[in-house]
Amino acid sequence: MRIGVDAMGGDFAPAGLVEGALAAKSLLGNDDRVVLVGDEAVIRRRLDNQAGWEQFIRIEHAGEVIGMDESPVEALRQKPDSSIARLASLAAAGELDAIISAGNTGACVAAAQMRLRRLRGVHRPGIAIITPTYAGPVIMCDVGANVNCRPQHLYQYGLMSSEYSRYICGIEKPRVALLSIGEEDAKGNQLVKETRDLFKNDPELKFVGNIEGRDIFHGACDVVVTEGFVGNVALKLMEGLAEGLFKSTCLELTRSNPDLAGQFEHAITKIREKYDFNEYGGAPLLGVNGICIICHGASRPRGITNAIRVTLDFAKTHINDRITERIAQCRGTLNE
Amino acid sequence: MRIGVDAMGGDFAPAGLVEGALAAKSLLGNDDRVVLVGDEAVIRRRLDNQAGWEQFIRIEHAGEVIGMDESPVEALRQKPDSSIARLASLAAAGELDAIISAGNTGACVAAAQMRLRRLRGVHRPGIAIITPTYAGPVIMCDVGANVNCRPQHLYQYGLMSSEYSRYICGIEKPRVALLSIGEEDAKGNQLVKETRDLFKNDPELKFVGNIEGRDIFHGACDVVVTEGFVGNVALKLMEGLAEGLFKSTCLELTRSNPDLAGQFEHAITKIREKYDFNEYGGAPLLGVNGICIICHGASRPRGITNAIRVTLDFAKTHINDRITERIAQCRGTLNE
């Protein structure tokens, strides 16, 4: 397959992206290619001292870059030759089988939605991230694609994420929970209450009820469904808190016992790796008619290599076909 | 002052509540009393072997208890003699100067709103919690009183929390931020965008812009404003993640170096204390015409004692007067 990578997106672009693509060599089959999309001269300069890159990497020139802070829709309109716009266009034209970007998430989501369109029956695509927890990985969807959610959107996030959990995490019957502010049915906002009814009416879905933020880390479920605003706040909160706690721990240890702090660093490095987003590579935008993997803006080369691995797995397991089948089965639930 | 404490609310009721009240003795002035509201026989049994409790504790009987899982408004209607309903009634009748509960948060908020009413000009009360971070304490409001927020409500949370931060945390000019999914003005949902405009139009408020979840832990602001659903999810997520990370750290250390794990426990206990909600006692329901302090359901006796300390500080600093003045000044901003 031909995997397009936005060489200009993210905090470590272009060097980190090129390095991540190079390191993916061993993951690729004979017919697989990574297509780096971005400023050709800049990319070529970084590849030129690498032997044999031409065997598995191609370059597609894109003359513009969408900045991390730009307004997504406006930026796409004003920069048709940006790496993100080009990625989506190439995929829409059938010249790429998948696209990966660590750049402006909003622009990437908008470009994928506009050019790839949605899978049959899907209302809104959602970003499904894998959250590492003490009790194992948990999928959270949506973490930022859609901040104007309706109950039907959340219900479909549950369906799509279940398929993702089944085929990527290998969980036969994923337990789906709805993020709320109390387990009781009476708690939550209107969106949560209406979504819960949709989940309850679907016998195929293993709905385990509403959960609170703290339950995510206790192994209460395999999939957490939430609307994009809440999911994105949650995602970044977890990142900031983990970082803050590690800092506090190191500071406290250095104060009370400097020798211990040194020894502790080794252990903490291991835990950090476990909680490191680079380990999981990237999050698929579930529901688009194609493969679109969104990476963290601060992705290191390892994160990009892992995103390519995720892309290959996504394609191999034909998740989009599973999602389309599942959505078709459930149209009755949504009274369509 | 007369401080009413719900003796029947929370995971450790009634023993933990009684113990917490007893330990507050040293905080109280000659005219201060703790009034334990709940089953008199049960409370008295726990007090009887304590010398001199009558000097600073009184009991008010309440024959019913609202469970943690009950629907707030229904429970209040069906149980007028519950400890929470009685607390609010006693405060409304001028027989208590403050109320504290670790019981059903929704019921406590509803009872306080119904019986104490709101401060002049306040649209909706909000719970303001102090979040400990690496960079110092941060106030987050609202964390669960109001899940149907309008921009005006969020704007007032900013005003009220600023006063709280100024008089309780001693920060002269608190930096107020709005929780969103990106710093840029274009990001966020409709509620965030409209609230931001209100904040920007108030020259008295030190609005530092939108922040993401991770920035809370970097010292980016002193006050974070958010709607109750998001705030409550965030609060519980932080609790669960902190717990999960401590567990993971201990497990990893025990695996790699059991001796180290033992030594590490001492340091982690200190950090845990820093991040322990019991340390902060309770969160005020800002905007009600009275003093209502909401405690965590799992509050230990120390948490209850600290909640009594918070109550005394709240009264001493006349925060409600400050809030009323500030709200009156800002009526123009809301086009009233």
Interface residues (C-beta under 8 A of the other chain):
Chain A: D69 S71 P72 G106 T133 Y134 G144 V147 N148 L179 S180 I181 G182 E183 E184 A186 K187 G188 N189 Q190 V192 E212 G213 R214 D215 I216 F217 H218 T226 G228 F229 V230 N232 V233 A234 L235 K236 L237 M238 E239 G240 L241 A242 E243 G244 L245 F246 K247 S248 T249 L251 E252 L253 S256 N257 L260 Q263 F264 H266 A267 I268 K270 I271 K274 Y275
Chain B: D69 S71 P72 G106 T133 Y134 G144 V147 N148 L179 S180 I181 G182 E183 E184 A186 K187 G188 N189 Q190 V192 E212 G213 R214 D215 I216 F217 H218 T226 G228 F229 V230 N232 V233 A234 L235 K236 L237 M238 E239 G240 L241 A242 E243 G244 L245 F246 K247 S248 T249 L251 E252 L253 S256 N257 L260 Q263 F264 H266 A267 I268 K270 I271 K274 Y275
